[in-house]
Amino acid sequence: MIDMTYPSREDRNKFYYNDNFLMMNKGKTVCFYVSFPNSKEWKDIIFKGIIENSNNKYTLIRDINSNKLILIFNDYIDYVIFE
């Protein structure tokens, strides 16, 4: 059965806080530790770059070595280390 109840205010604030935290740190250098559980080649990856943009679905970073843009879906982020 699907739970159709609306999340509590506290749950919504926690969710929005995480998204806002990445948005507030735009321009900072970070390491994203990302896991793709259903992939053998891309199981665990570290992306290092500068936060360009972020919202509740994804984070866009610019790789510091290649200068390429990388789109990371937030569902796959395990943790982030700020430098």
C-alpha positions in Angstrom: 0.0 0.0 0.0 1.3 3.5 -0.8 1.5 6.1 2.0 -0.3 9.1 0.7 0.1 11.2 3.8 1.7 14.6 3.5 5.1 14.8 5.2 5.3 16.6 8.5 6.7 20.1 8.7 9.8 18.7 10.4 10.4 16.2 7.6 9.9 18.9 5.0 12.4 21.2 6.7 15.1 18.5 6.9 14.6 17.8 3.2 14.8 21.4 2.2 17.7 22.0 4.5 19.9 19.5 2.6 19.1 21.0 -0.7 19.6 24.6 0.5 22.9 23.6 2.1 24.4 22.6 -1.3 22.9 25.7 -3.0 24.4 28.0 -0.3 27.8 26.5 -1.0 27.8 27.4 -4.7 31.4 28.1 -5.9 33.1 25.9 -3.3 35.3 22.9 -4.1 33.9 19.6 -2.9 34.3 15.8 -3.3 31.1 13.9 -3.9 31.2 10.3 -2.9 28.5 8.6 -5.1 27.3 5.0 -5.3 25.4 3.4 -8.1 24.2 0.1 -6.5 23.0 -1.5 -9.8 26.2 -0.9 -11.8 29.3 -3.0 -11.8 31.5 -0.5 -13.6 30.3 2.6 -11.7 29.7 1.1 -8.3 31.5 3.7 -6.2 32.9 6.9 -7.6 34.4 10.1 -6.3 33.7 13.4 -8.2 35.8 16.4 -7.3 34.8 19.8 -8.5 33.2 23.2 -7.9 29.5 23.4 -7.2 27.9 25.3 -10.1 24.2 24.8 -9.2 22.0 22.6 -7.1 18.4 21.8 -6.5 16.3 19.0 -4.9 17.0 16.6 -7.8 20.5 17.1 -8.9 23.8 19.0 -8.3 25.9 20.4 -11.1 29.7 20.6 -10.6 32.6 21.6 -12.7 35.4 19.1 -12.7 38.6 20.8 -11.5 40.9 18.7 -13.8 39.0 18.6 -17.1 36.8 21.6 -16.7 33.8 19.5 -17.8 30.4 19.8 -16.2 29.1 16.8 -14.3 25.4 16.3 -13.4 25.0 14.2 -10.2 21.5 13.1 -9.2 21.2 13.7 -5.4 19.6 10.2 -4.8 23.1 8.6 -5.5 25.1 10.9 -3.2 26.5 9.1 -0.1 28.3 12.1 1.4 30.1 15.3 0.5 33.5 16.6 1.8 34.2 20.3 1.5 37.8 21.4 0.9 
